[in-house]
């Protein structure tokens, strides 16, 4: 594999930056992911960090040096991240669990698959055109797309999400791909702090006209400027596939051709005192959900 990658996260005007991002790769596969801890719930940054750590740990365990089934891995990793967030809340007797969105892409054998839950987005740009982007799990986007079959209730704030990781209800997610990558394709993963201030046209233009090492900081700065004093956290990670040889001299370029099968590289940082556990069976997760709901009902009764 050969690609250029660049990532930036800015706090905006929020007190805490609850966004997280990173990537891991072996000789034959790479995973790129971004999470956005949700405000209105406690410790969103914890949920965002836990989700990345769980997915990175599973990738390290299963990519030897490639994944046996990419789509199955993505669904399993997101489910495990959701369960680990609930485990964290239950272990601490929290009234409400931390919550986060997630978007993740796996590249293997020249193909890209991705998964998302919430409103963190993936954009795929080819030859100056937007090939595809994820659709948010929000009331606004699904009403706009005519997805009334989901039977979503009317909401005053239609930008509210109807699914995320860490919710007492099981998360909804979408797996997409595979898409065969072509040289020069650009992938962008970003939080809503970026896309809410920029149009798809703006994002496509920046990604198409500049190396990712310039496009990402320029996009982040543009989003912050447009939002002004009400700016959310703004986080973006972008890569260019099969970067031309003359770009391989830059510090953002990576080639895995000389890696051994046993090597694993990661930008995801740790920081938790306890080891990440990804084993939690369906019975345990159901008990966790029931305990959280029971706590909420007791609090409402008081």
C-alpha positions in Angstrom: 0.0 0.0 0.0 1.1 3.6 -0.7 -0.8 6.6 0.5 -0.4 10.1 2.0 -2.4 10.9 5.2 -2.9 14.0 7.3 -5.1 14.7 10.4 -6.0 17.8 12.4 -8.3 18.4 15.4 -9.1 21.9 16.7 -11.2 22.7 19.9 -13.1 25.6 18.5 -15.0 27.5 21.2 -16.0 24.4 23.2 -14.5 23.8 26.7 -13.4 20.3 25.8 -12.5 18.7 22.5 -14.5 15.5 22.5 -13.4 14.5 19.0 -10.8 11.7 18.4 -9.2 10.3 15.3 -6.4 8.0 14.2 -5.3 5.2 11.9 -3.5 1.9 12.1 -1.9 -0.2 9.4 -0.1 -3.4 8.6 1.6 -4.5 5.4 -1.7 -5.4 3.8 -4.5 -3.4 5.4 -5.2 0.0 7.0 -8.0 1.3 9.2 -8.8 5.0 9.5 -11.4 6.2 12.0 -12.9 9.3 13.7 -15.2 9.6 16.6 -17.1 12.6 18.0 -18.2 12.4 21.7 -21.7 13.7 22.1 -22.6 16.8 24.2 -25.5 16.6 26.5 -24.2 13.3 27.9 -21.3 12.8 30.3 -17.7 12.2 29.3 -18.2 12.2 25.5 -14.4 12.3 25.1 -14.2 9.0 27.0 -16.7 7.3 24.7 -14.8 8.7 21.7 -11.5 7.4 23.0 -12.8 4.0 24.1 -14.4 3.4 20.7 -11.0 4.1 18.9 -9.1 2.0 21.3 -11.4 -1.0 21.0 -11.4 -0.8 17.2 -7.6 -0.4 17.1 -7.1 -3.4 19.5 -9.4 -5.6 17.3 -7.6 -4.5 14.1 -4.2 -5.3 15.7 -5.5 -8.7 16.7 -7.2 -9.7 13.4 -5.1 -8.0 10.7 -2.3 -10.6 10.3 -1.5 -8.8 8.0 -5.0 -8.7 6.4 -8.5 -9.1 7.7 -10.4 -12.3 6.8 -13.7 -10.5 6.2 -13.6 -6.7 6.1 -17.3 -6.0 6.4 -17.7 -8.5 9.2 -14.8 -6.9 11.0 -16.3 -3.4 10.8 -19.6 -4.5 12.2 -18.0 -6.5 15.0 -15.6 -3.7 15.9 -18.4 -1.1 16.1 -20.5 -3.4 18.2 -17.6 -4.1 20.5 -17.0 -0.4 20.9 -20.6 0.2 21.9 -20.5 -2.6 24.4 -17.2 -1.3 25.9 -18.8 2.1 26.5 -21.8 0.5 28.2 -19.4 -1.6 30.3 -17.6 1.6 31.4 -20.9 3.3 32.4 -22.1 0.2 34.4 -18.8 -0.3 36.2 -19.0 3.3 37.4 -22.8 3.3 38.2 -23.3 6.2 35.8 -26.9 7.4 35.4 -26.2 8.1 31.7 -23.6 6.4 29.5 -21.1 8.4 27.5 -22.0 8.5 23.8 -20.2 9.0 20.5 -20.5 8.9 16.8 -18.1 6.9 14.7 -17.0 6.6 11.1 -14.3 4.2 10.0 -12.8 3.0 6.7 -10.7 -0.1 6.0 -8.5 -0.3 2.9 -7.3 -3.8 1.8 -6.4 -5.3 -1.5 -7.0 -1.9 -3.2 -10.6 -1.8 -2.0 -12.2 0.5 0.6 -15.2 -0.4 2.9 -16.6 1.9 5.5 -19.0 2.0 8.4 -20.7 4.9 10.2 -23.1 5.6 13.1 -24.3 9.1 13.7 -23.2 12.2 11.8 -19.5 11.9 11.5 -18.9 11.7 7.7 -16.8 10.0 5.1 -16.3 11.7 1.7 -14.8 9.9 -1.4 -13.5 12.3 -4.1 -12.2 11.1 -7.5 -10.8 13.4 -10.3 -12.4 16.5 -8.8 -15.9 14.9 -8.3 -17.6 13.8 -5.2 -18.1 10.1 -5.8 -20.1 9.5 -2.6 -20.5 10.5 1.0 -22.2 9.0 4.1 -25.7 10.0 5.0 -26.2 11.2 8.6 -28.3 9.3 11.1 -30.2 12.5 11.9 -33.8 13.4 11.6 -33.0 16.2 9.2 -31.1 14.1 6.7 -33.5 11.2 6.7 -36.5 13.5 6.2 -34.7 15.2 3.4 -34.0 11.8 1.8 -37.6 10.8 2.1 -36.8 8.0 4.5 -40.2 8.0 6.2 -40.2 4.3 6.2 -38.0 4.5 9.4 -41.1 5.9 11.1 -39.1 8.6 12.8 -41.1 11.0 15.1 -41.3 14.7 14.3 -38.7 16.7 16.1 -38.4 20.5 16.6 -34.6 20.1 16.4 -34.4 17.9 13.3 -30.6 17.7 13.5 -30.8 15.5 16.6 -29.3 12.1 16.0 -31.4 9.0 16.3 -28.5 6.6 16.9 -25.0 6.6 18.4 -22.7 4.4 20.3 -23.3 4.2 24.1 -27.1 4.6 23.8 -29.3 2.2 25.8 -30.8 1.2 22.5 -28.8 -0.9 20.1 -27.0 1.4 17.6 -27.9 1.5 14.0 -25.0 1.6 11.5 -24.4 1.3 7.8 -21.6 -0.6 6.1 -20.7 0.5 2.6 -18.4 -0.8 -0.2 -16.3 -2.3 -1.4 -15.2 0.4 -3.8 -12.1 -0.2 -5.9 -9.7 2.7 -5.3 -7.9 4.5 -8.2 -4.6 6.4 -8.0 -5.3 9.9 -6.6 -8.6 9.1 -4.9 -9.1 11.2 -1.8 -10.9 10.0 1.4 -11.9 12.4 4.1 -13.3 11.5 7.5 -14.6 14.5 9.5 -16.8 15.5 12.5 -19.9 17.6 12.1 -17.9 20.7 13.2 -16.3 20.7 9.8 -19.1 19.8 7.4 -21.8 21.9 9.2 -20.0 25.1 8.1 -18.9 23.9 4.6 -20.8 22.7 1.6 -20.1 19.4 -0.1 -18.8 21.6 -3.0 -16.4 23.4 -0.8 -15.0 20.1 0.7 -14.7 18.5 -2.7 -12.8 21.5 -4.1 -10.3 21.7 -1.3 -9.7 17.9 -1.5 -9.3 17.9 -5.2 -7.0 20.9 -5.7 -4.4 20.4 -2.9 -2.3 17.7 -1.3 -4.0 16.4 1.8 -1.4 18.0 4.0 -2.7 21.4 2.8 -6.3 20.5 2.2 -7.0 19.3 5.7 -5.7 22.3 7.7 -7.3 24.7 5.1 -10.7 23.0 5.5 -10.5 23.0 9.3 -9.5 26.7 9.3 -12.4 27.6 6.9 -14.9 25.8 9.1 -13.7 27.6 12.3 -13.8 31.0 10.6 -17.3 30.5 9.3 -18.6 29.3 12.6 -17.0 32.2 14.5 -17.8 32.4 18.2 -20.1 29.3 18.1 -17.6 26.9 16.6 -17.8 23.2 17.5 -14.8 21.0 17.7 -13.4 20.5 14.1 -11.6 17.3 13.3 -10.6 15.9 9.9 -8.4 13.0 8.6 -7.8 12.6 4.9 -5.7 10.4 2.7 -4.7 10.2 -0.9 -4.4 6.7 -2.4 -1.3 5.6 -4.3 0.4 8.9 -3.9 2.6 9.7 -6.9 6.3 9.0 -6.3 7.3 12.6 -6.1 5.1 13.0 -3.0 6.8 10.1 -1.2 9.4 12.5 0.0 7.0 14.3 2.3 6.5 13.4 6.0 2.8 12.6 5.3 3.5 9.7 2.9 3.5 6.1 3.9 4.4 2.9 2.1 4.0 -0.5 3.6 5.8 -2.5 0.9 8.9 -3.0 3.0 7.0 -3.9 6.2 7.1 -7.5 7.5 3.8 -9.3 8.1 4.3 -9.0 11.9 4.6 -5.2 12.0 1.6 -3.1 13.3 1.7 0.7 13.3 -0.8 3.0 15.0 -1.4 6.7 15.8 -4.1 5.9 18.3 -3.0 6.9 21.8 -3.8 5.1 25.0 -4.2 6.6 28.4 -6.6 4.4 30.3 -5.6 2.7 33.5 -7.5 -0.5 32.7 -6.9 -2.7 29.7 -9.5 -2.5 26.9 -11.8 -5.5 27.0 -13.8 -6.3 23.9 -15.5 -9.5 25.0 -19.1 -8.9 26.1 -21.8 -11.4 25.1 -25.4 -10.5 24.1 -26.8 -11.5 27.6 -24.3 -9.2 29.3 -25.1 -6.3 27.0 -28.8 -6.8 27.5 -28.2 -6.7 31.3 -26.3 -3.5 30.9 -29.0 -1.8 28.9 -31.7 -3.0 31.4 -29.6 -1.6 34.3 -29.2 1.8 32.7 -32.9 2.0 31.9 -33.8 1.0 35.4 -31.6 3.7 36.8 -33.1 6.3 34.6 -36.6 5.2 35.6 -35.7 5.4 39.3 -34.3 8.9 38.9 -37.4 10.1 37.0 -39.6 8.6 39.8 -37.8 10.7 42.4 
